[in-house]
Every structure is written in C-alpha cells, then in structure tokens.
Amino acid sequence: MSGSHDEGNATHSDSPTSASLRVTRRAGGYSAQLFIAQFTGLVGIVLYNWWVWVVVATNLLPNTDAFFSDLEATGRPDASLLSHFDLAAGIVMFVAFVVRGPWGPEGKRTEWRWLVLFSIAGAVGGHYAYACPEGLSETCRSDEWHLRLPLHHYVHVFSGIIEFAAISIAIYLAWKRTREHTDWVARSIKAIAVAMLIGYPLLGIAYLTDRFGAFVEPIFFVCFSIMVAIELLEPKRRSFTDGGVVS
C-alpha cells in the first residue's frame, strides 16, 4: 500500500496540468499583443524625449536656465516640429497603454488609468502650444499672470499640470501596489519615487528663480519615461520558482 500511495503522489504532482501551470508562469503570458504594446510604447518614449536631440544635435536651447517647454512657444525656431513630437508621443503612448491594458500580476493596476490620462494630457499640450516662452521673457510671464494671452497658451499650461499630476499619482499608486515586493518592478518604482521627491522642490526653485531649468526638467522626463516603460514591460503574471517563492 505504501508503494501504491507514493506512486499516486508522484502521478499527481507530475500531472500535465501542474507542468503546464509552471510553464505558463515562467512564460509570463507573452503574446503578440504585448509585443505591439511594448514596441509602440518604445516609439512613444523616443518621441517624448526629443529634448535629448535638442541638447546633442542642435543649438535651440538658448541657455541652461530655459525650460525645454519654452522651445515649443509660437515663433521659436522649430517650435512646430517639437510640438508635433509631443502630440505624436501622447497619441502613441495612449495606444500602447490601451493595447497593453490594465492587467498586472495581481489583477487590475490602479495606476493604469492615470497613465492613460498622462498620455492624453501630453497630446493636448503638444497640440496647443505656448503663445510665448514664459521662462525666457518677463513680459510673457507678466501677460500670462494677467490673463492677456490667447486661450491656447492656458490650455498648454493646464494640460502640463494635468500631465505631471497624473503620472505623479500613477507612480504613487504603483509604489503602494508593489512596496511589499522585491523584484525589479518594485525597486525601479521606488527609485523613481525617491528621485521625484527630490526633483519637485528643485523644479519649484527653478521655476521661481528662472535658473537651471534645463538641468531640472530632464529629471522628470527620465522618471516619466521609466514609469511608462515599467507599466508596459511588467509581466501579466508573477514568475515563481519551484519552491513557490516569487522571483
């Protein structure tokens, strides 16, 4: 009877269903749909980071105190091109998020809807440009505060606020969701959260003093890009070792 019992256990543990489950967990549910979402998202990230091209290959940045968003103001050299980069990045990221969907290792990811809002706000900001470069002109800043500028300028301002707020909320929610884990997703999100806690006071100082904007803004561009990549690359299923420990 002992031999029969052992044989039954071996048969049960090595059943096709159990083996299939282990393979599925290791595979992470990768599919053509996931590939399309990730590739599309990569294109969006490249478009979103047009500031790298500006720094490396052009002389469009007048000085290190300017904000990159000022380069999109009406009348600036290549302003239309840079605005269209933002518009395209927002649209492409929106498609990537929708194709990828909200599902993660533990069900629906609460930050997903905020990232969708982030992409929409980015596209709106790309379509409606600044009327003048507020960071480069005291007259522009004064006209902005006294509501003397065209409507599209304020649409750009508020879409930018929504863009930053939406992805900041997304990062916070992602941190709450993953803080009990130790995988690459959790570690990356924690690093982004720390960087932004440092970056936001610096951004406030740069805005109020009109100094070092070109150094501070890229902190957020990089953090936002990494967050987008994490949302698209995170597997839909958490992988397990044979001992049942999350890897």
N, C-alpha and C positions, 0 to 999 in steps of 0.2 A: 504493500500500500504506500509505503514511503516513496518508493521509486516512481509509482504512478503519480503521486502528488507533485513531486519535483518536476516530472515531465510535463504535468499540466501547467505548472507555473512558468516553465520555460516557454511553452507554447503560447501562453497568454502574453508574456512580456515581449515576445518577439513577433507578435501578430503583425500582419501587413498594415493595420490601422495605426498602430503605435509607431512603426517605422515611417509611415507616410507623414505622421504628425511631426516627427523630429525633422524630416527633410523640409517640410513646409516652413517650420520655424526658422531653420537655418537659411532657407532661401529668402525669407523676408518678404515674400509676396511680390517680387519684382515683375513688372509687366511692361508692355509697350506703352500703355497709358502713362505709367510712372516715368518712363524714359522721355516721352514727349513733354511732360510737365517739367522735368528737370532740365532738359535741353532748352526749352522755351524760357525757363527762369534764368538760365545762364546768359542767354541773349539779353534779357531784361537787365540783369546786373551789369553787364558790359555797357549797355546804353546809359544806365543810371550813373555810371562812374565816368562820364565824359570829362570830368574835372582833371583826371589823370592825363588825358590827351592835351588839355589846355596847358597844364604845367610842363609837360615833357616836350611838346612839339609846337607850341605857339607862344606868342608874346601878348596874348589877350589880357592876361592878368596885370593890371597897372602897377600894383604893389601888394605887399603881403598883408596890408590892413584891409583889403577889399574882401567882400564875400563873393563866392562864386555865383550866387544867385543874381548879383548885380550885373553880371555879364549878359544876362538874358533881357535886360531892360531895352525897351524900344529905342532904336537909334545906335545902340552899341554894335561894334563890328561882330559879325556872325551871330548876332542875338537870335535871329530866326532859326538858324541851324541848331543852336544849343537848346532852344525851347522845344524844337521838334524832337530832339534826343529825349528830353524829359517826358514829352507826350507819348512817344513810342515806348519808352521804358515802362510807364504806367500801364499802358494797354497790354503790353506783352506780359508783365508780371501778373496782371489781373487774369489773363488767360491761363497762365501757369498755375496760379492758385486754384482756379475753378477746376481745371483738369485734374490737379493733384487731389483736391478735395480735403475735407477737414479731418479725416480719419488718421489716427496715430496708434501707437502700441496699446493704449488704454481707452480707446474709443474716440469720440469727437474731441478735437483740441480746441479749447475755448479761445485761443489767440487767433485762430484762423480768420474769423470774420473781421477782426481788427486789421489784419494784414491785407485783406481784400479792400477795406476802406482806405488803407495806406496807398495801395496802388491806384485807386480811383482818384484820391486827392492829388497824387503825383501827376496823373494825366491831366487833371483840370488845371493844375498850376502850370503845366507845360503849354496848355492851350491859351491861357490868359496870362500874358507876360507883365512884368513891371512896366509902368509908364516912364519911369526914370530910375536911376540907380541910387536908392536911398542911402546906401553905405558909402557912396562916393561924392554925394552932393548934399550940402547942408540945406540948400534951397529945396531940394526934393524931399528931405526929411521934414522940413517945416510944412511944406504943402501937404505931405501925407498926413501929418498930425492934425492939420486944419481942414482936412477932407476936401482939398481943392483938386485932387487928381481924378482921372477917369475911373469909371467903375471897374474896369478890368484889372487895374492895379490892386484894388482891395480884394478882388476875387483871388488874385495870386497870393496876397498876404494871408488871407484866411484859409486857403487851401494848403498853404505851407504849415500853418499852425495845426490844422487837422492832420496833415501828413505826419508831423513829428509826434503829436499826441497819440495818434492811432498806433503807431509802431512802438511807442514807449509803453503803452498799455499792453500791447501784444507781448513785448519782452517780459513785462512783469508777470503776466498770466502764464507764460511759458516757464518762467523761473518757478512759480508756485507749483506748476504741474510736475516739474522734473527735480525739485530740490531734494527729494528722498533718494534719487538715483545717483550713480557714479559713472555713467557711461559718457561717451564723447558729446552727446547732445546736452546733457546736464552741465558738464564742465564748460562747454562753449557758451551756453546761455548765461551761466554765472559770470563768466569773463566779460561778456557784453554788458551785463547789468552793472558791474563794477566800473567799467570804462565810461558808461553814460552817467553814472553818479558823479564821476569826476568831471565829465565833459560839460554837463549842463551849467554849473557855476561858471566855467570858463567861457561858455557861449554867451551867458548873460554879461559878463565883463567885456567880452569882445564887442558885443552889440552896443553897450552903453558908452564905451570909450572909443569905438571905431578903430580898434587896434587888433592886429593879429587874426583877423577873420579867416584868412587863407590857411592858417595853421589849425584853427579850431574846427571849422566846418568839416574837414575830412574825417575827423574822429567819428562824427555821426554818419557820414556816408559809408565808411567802412563797417561800423557796427550794424547799420541797417542792412547792408549787403550780406553780411554774415548771417543775420537773422533770417533773411529771405532764403538763403542757401540751406540753413538748418531746416526750415519748415518744409522745403522741397525734398531734402535728402533723408530726413528722418524716416526710418523704415516703418511700415504699417504694422509690423509685428515685432515685438521684442525678441531677440535671439536668446536661446538658453543653452547651457552646457548640459551634458548628460546627467549631471547631478541636480539639475533644476535651478541652477544659480544663474542669474542674469549676467550676461557677458557684455 
